[in-house]
Amino acid sequence: MPKNRSSLTRSRSLIQPKPLGMVLQEAHLIASPKIEVALKDQEYYPYLRLGEILVMRGWIKQETIDFFVHDWWELTKQRTRKRLGYYLQKAALLEEKHIEAILEEQKKMGIRFGSVAVLQGLLDSETIDFFLMNLFPQEFGTSSLMGKSQIKSRKYQQSSNRVFIPDNFKQNTYQRLVANQPQIEDIEATEIRWID
């Protein structure tokens, strides 16, 4: 039995966090062309990190970068969870006044927090889906606005309306993100420094 436990621990240590650019794209917080521009900027300013460039260009808040750099990976591994609004506020995607307004509207409408945030135009549904998928997978795919059969047909409709992006563009972006990502091997979180 101990042998299995050590191999499980070893396999967990081999799982690496995704590069910041990929996480931000998956969360629909930054578009691929902006990542491309920032990576190009990084060629001219190699001492700057991707997050620093995105912040300097005004495309994302420093607090949001800090959240995804310092907290995100650990939060996805935790078993106990706080409410969705906590994480959205911690990521600087919502302010306290927004959360209060959402909670008030939620009481009136009787629908989920994320749905209200989307209806109020505070967040994109893809960003809510990203947080649900990674932090609350049991909640992902459930909606207070439509039934499960409607969700399936909606996913089919969305996939048929997607914009075509050439595979080589996706692959080049991924390769550049991975190439700029420092290799990390079994380093304690306290040993990693974000800004030198």
C-alpha positions in Angstrom: 0.0 0.0 0.0 2.7 2.6 0.8 4.3 1.9 -2.6 1.1 3.0 -4.4 0.9 6.1 -2.3 4.4 7.2 -3.1 3.8 6.6 -6.8 0.6 8.7 -6.6 2.5 11.5 -4.9 5.3 11.3 -7.5 2.8 11.4 -10.4 1.1 14.5 -8.8 4.5 16.3 -8.6 5.0 15.6 -12.4 1.8 17.5 -13.3 2.8 21.0 -14.2 0.6 24.1 -14.2 -0.2 25.4 -17.6 1.6 28.5 -18.9 -0.1 31.7 -17.9 -1.1 32.7 -21.4 -2.9 29.5 -21.9 -4.8 29.8 -18.6 -5.9 33.3 -19.4 -7.1 32.3 -22.9 -9.0 29.3 -21.5 -10.7 31.7 -19.0 -11.6 34.1 -21.9 -9.8 36.9 -20.2 -7.4 37.6 -23.0 -7.5 36.8 -26.7 -4.9 34.8 -28.6 -3.8 37.8 -30.8 -3.0 39.8 -27.7 -1.0 36.9 -26.3 0.9 36.8 -29.7 1.6 40.6 -29.4 2.8 40.1 -25.8 5.1 37.2 -26.8 6.5 39.4 -29.6 7.1 42.2 -27.0 8.9 39.6 -24.8 11.4 39.0 -27.6 12.4 42.7 -27.4 12.1 42.9 -23.6 13.2 39.4 -22.4 13.5 40.6 -18.8 9.8 41.2 -18.7 7.4 38.3 -17.9 4.2 37.8 -20.0 1.9 38.9 -17.2 3.9 42.1 -16.8 3.6 42.9 -20.5 -0.2 42.2 -20.5 -0.6 44.6 -17.5 1.6 47.3 -19.0 -0.5 47.2 -22.2 -3.6 47.6 -20.1 -5.2 44.4 -21.2 -5.6 42.9 -17.8 -5.3 43.9 -14.1 -2.2 43.2 -12.1 -4.4 41.6 -9.4 -5.8 39.2 -12.0 -2.3 38.2 -13.1 -1.2 37.8 -9.5 -4.2 35.6 -8.8 -3.5 33.2 -11.7 0.3 33.2 -11.0 0.3 32.8 -7.3 -3.1 31.2 -6.3 -4.8 29.5 -9.2 -2.7 26.2 -9.3 -3.1 25.6 -5.6 -6.8 26.5 -5.6 -7.5 23.9 -8.3 -5.9 21.2 -6.1 -7.9 22.1 -2.9 -10.7 19.9 -1.8 -12.7 22.5 0.2 -14.1 25.3 -1.8 -15.5 28.8 -1.0 -18.3 30.4 -3.0 -17.8 31.3 -6.6 -17.9 35.1 -5.9 -15.0 34.8 -3.5 -12.7 33.5 -6.3 -14.0 36.0 -8.8 -13.3 38.8 -6.4 -9.9 37.4 -5.5 -9.1 37.4 -9.2 -10.1 41.1 -9.4 -12.9 40.2 -11.9 -15.6 41.5 -9.6 -15.7 44.1 -6.9 -17.5 43.9 -3.6 -20.3 46.2 -4.9 -20.8 43.9 -7.9 -21.1 40.8 -5.6 -23.6 42.6 -3.4 -25.7 43.6 -6.5 -25.5 40.0 -7.9 -26.6 38.5 -4.6 -29.5 40.9 -4.3 -30.6 40.1 -7.9 -30.1 36.4 -7.2 -32.6 36.6 -4.4 -35.2 38.2 -6.7 -34.6 36.0 -9.7 -33.8 32.7 -8.0 -31.0 31.9 -10.4 -27.3 31.1 -9.9 -24.7 33.6 -9.1 -22.8 33.1 -12.3 -25.9 33.5 -14.4 -26.7 36.8 -12.8 -23.1 38.0 -13.4 -23.5 37.1 -17.0 -26.9 38.7 -17.4 -25.6 41.9 -15.8 -22.8 42.0 -18.3 -20.1 41.8 -15.6 -18.5 38.6 -16.9 -18.6 36.4 -20.0 -20.3 33.0 -19.7 -17.0 31.4 -20.9 -15.2 32.9 -17.9 -17.9 31.6 -15.5 -17.7 28.2 -17.2 -13.9 28.2 -16.8 -14.2 28.8 -13.0 -16.9 26.2 -12.7 -15.1 23.6 -14.7 -11.9 24.0 -12.7 -13.2 24.7 -9.2 -16.7 23.3 -9.2 -16.8 20.5 -11.8 -19.9 19.0 -10.3 -21.7 22.3 -11.1 -20.4 22.6 -14.6 -23.0 21.9 -17.2 -25.9 22.7 -14.9 -27.8 26.0 -15.5 -30.6 27.7 -13.8 -31.7 29.2 -17.1 -32.1 26.0 -19.2 -32.5 22.3 -19.0 -29.8 19.7 -19.7 -31.2 18.8 -23.1 -31.1 22.5 -24.0 -27.5 22.6 -22.9 -26.5 19.7 -25.1 -28.2 21.3 -28.2 -26.7 24.7 -27.3 -23.2 23.1 -27.2 -23.9 21.6 -30.7 -25.0 25.0 -32.0 -22.0 26.7 -30.5 -19.6 24.3 -32.0 -21.1 24.8 -35.5 -20.7 28.6 -35.2 -17.1 28.7 -34.2 -14.6 30.8 -36.0 -12.0 28.7 -37.9 -8.5 29.2 -36.6 -5.8 27.4 -38.6 -4.1 24.6 -36.7 -0.6 26.0 -37.4 -1.6 29.3 -35.7 -2.8 27.4 -32.6 0.3 25.2 -32.6 2.7 28.2 -33.0 1.0 30.0 -30.2 1.3 26.9 -27.9 4.9 26.3 -28.8 5.8 29.9 -28.1 4.0 29.8 -24.7 5.7 26.6 -23.8 9.1 27.7 -25.0 8.9 30.9 -22.8 7.7 28.9 -19.8 10.6 28.1 -17.4 11.0 24.4 -16.7 10.0 23.6 -13.2 10.9 20.3 -11.6 9.7 19.4 -8.1 10.3 22.9 -6.7 8.5 23.9 -3.5 6.0 26.8 -4.0 8.1 28.9 -1.6 11.2 28.5 -3.9 9.5 30.0 -6.9 10.0 33.8 -7.4 7.8 35.6 -9.9 9.7 38.8 -10.2 13.5 38.8 -9.7 
